[in-house]
Amino acid sequence: NYDEDNNPYVLMYDEQGEIMQQDITLGISDGVKVEVTNGLHVDDEVLVKKEILMPRGTSANND
């Protein structure tokens, strides 16, 4: 995702469980994958659109 100033960011949950915007710095890209060089830690979880549209704690699986 990019903000209105074209700065990259991801969405993630803050400590209170609210969705927040986390600014990131991008590194090299092969056109499919992109390196995040700053703004995230190894164990951080980021949200994707499917997760944002679903209540927290529900599964994306239909089985």
C-alpha positions in Angstrom: 0.0 0.0 0.0 1.0 3.6 -0.6 -0.3 6.7 1.1 -1.3 9.9 -0.7 2.4 11.0 -0.8 3.4 7.7 -2.4 5.1 6.4 0.8 4.8 2.6 1.4 3.0 1.2 4.4 1.4 -1.9 5.8 -1.7 -2.3 8.0 -1.4 -4.2 11.3 -3.0 -4.4 14.7 -1.7 -2.1 17.4 -1.5 -3.1 21.1 -5.2 -2.3 21.7 -6.3 -4.5 18.7 -7.1 -1.5 16.5 -5.9 -1.4 12.8 -3.0 1.0 12.3 -0.8 2.1 9.4 2.9 1.2 9.8 5.3 3.1 7.5 7.9 0.9 5.9 11.0 1.3 3.7 11.2 -0.9 0.6 14.4 -2.5 -0.7 14.9 -4.6 -3.8 12.0 -6.1 -5.8 11.8 -8.8 -8.5 8.4 -7.6 -9.6 6.6 -10.2 -7.4 8.3 -10.0 -4.0 9.7 -6.9 -2.4 12.2 -6.6 0.5 11.1 -4.5 3.5 14.3 -3.0 5.0 12.8 -0.9 7.8 9.5 -0.5 9.7 8.8 -4.2 10.6 10.3 -6.7 13.0 10.7 -10.5 12.3 7.6 -11.5 14.3 5.3 -8.7 13.1 2.0 -9.7 11.4 0.6 -7.6 8.7 -2.9 -7.5 7.4 -4.1 -8.3 3.9 -7.4 -7.2 2.5 -9.2 -10.5 3.2 -8.2 -10.2 6.9 -9.4 -6.6 7.1 -12.9 -7.5 5.8 -13.3 -10.3 8.4 -13.7 -9.9 12.1 -10.6 -10.7 14.1 -10.3 -14.3 15.2 -12.4 -15.7 12.3 -10.9 -18.1 9.8 -10.6 -17.5 6.0 -11.1 -21.3 5.5 -14.6 -22.4 4.5 -14.1 -26.0 5.9 
